[in-house]
């Protein structure tokens, strides 16, 4: 049996009230510790499963942590700085204020990762609490939830629904947080994201690639009905049926498009048309493919494409100040994206039509020419041949061939419209389909980075079953999730704590 040695915090006599409070809580923590040692010995004697012992240890260690945190608060005192407290004026031109000490002390709850504790403070003000020096001394947050608890909860919330994130954190720590509080915290934290992003340092030149790639796409976010614009009714509205059914083409929910963008640098990757065919048609990626460097993603829902391209343009200037790197803009054929690109990005930007969107069009045409159940091999060969021609720069040849085949086969109705739409799509984007030149220069031709961003940043979190968002809440989640996916979570939290601390306690420190 391990010896139950006595350890205590030693203070020079006489003890101050703060030291007494600290000593009492430490003694409580020591008592829990030695009880835990005995329970561990008993568990060993009874040959208990290790996972059960592990949970016992963890729960009691949380209890010890709570005692030590209370001891720390006790040692900090109540924040009594005398009969009055000097607080800086609202502006530099206004004089400092002298606040009298209030007669009674006020308590505030503090929910830490170890559970809730109570903090007693001396407060100052005119008949009400206007300032508490201890709050500034301890850097307490605006709400009762500790910054560490908020950070851990936030790391769950960016991946899971608020209720599920709270349940998971509660399973681990035993703390309870309401969904409403989690949503409010989410919005408050997100208000610092834009300022944080604007202050991020430029990546080290030695860690950057020779090519600067900008890519953009759009992804829908389902909104609550109250946030949707009213329908434009042309007839007198009908009475609401008892069991409503959706009409033809009517969807279960409506979405607002979020503009998603990414910026990264990469090394050139020279390939041939056959190399690309092997990769996209036979799934044989080459091992020497370079990886994107210093990739950053962002999504804009409230303002949309204009706000996104302002950020993209700023990133281009920051990461290519001399204009020495080729700037490549990768996207699908959406006209609005290319209009914004021409407005915000440099004139010499190289615009590339995403190859995977091209392939989607080719496959749609192929199924107009071949039976999907019996002619899969022929369709695959047809797509591969046309794709190779496109990669060799023979866009006009592919367009003429599709139209000729549609006429020869006598296509009518929807199939003919599909072929015609594909031909027009290629014609409208001919200047962005110089794939032979792009491959020879080593430029990327697939927007997999932004497609992945649309999936990971938006779809995986915002489009889960039954989810509907208010625009402000959706933007807050997109901002925090982008910060998390960019690998800036720890740095952002340090920044957020400093920003909130300055907002809450800056006047006290400024006067001091």
Secondary structure, 3 states (H helix, E strand, C coil): CCCCCCCCCCCCCCCCHHHHHHHHHHHHHHHHHHHHHHHHHHHHHCCCCHHHHHHHHHHHHHHHHHHHHHHHHHHHCCCCCCCEEEECCCCCCCCCEEEEECCCCEEEEEEECCEEEEEEECCECCCCCCECHHHHHHCCCCCCECHHHHHHHHHHHCCCCHHHHHHHHHHHHCCCCCHHHHHHHHHHHHCCHHHHHHCCCCCCHHHCCCEEEEEEEEEEEEECHHHCCCCCCCCCCCCCCCCCCCCCCCCCCCEEEEEEEEEEEECCCCCCHHHHHHHHHHCCCCCCCCCCEEEEEEEECCCCHHHHHHHHHHHHHHHCCCCCCEEEEEECCCHHHHHHHHHHCCCCCEEEECHHHHHHHHHHHHHHHCCCCCCHHHHHHHHHHHHHHHHCCCHHHHHHHHHHHHHHCCCCHHHHHHHHHHHHHHHHCHHHCCHHHHHHHCCCCCCHHHHHHHHHHHHHHHCCCCCCECHHHHHHHHHHHHHHHCCCHHHHHHHHHHHHHHHHHHHHHHHC
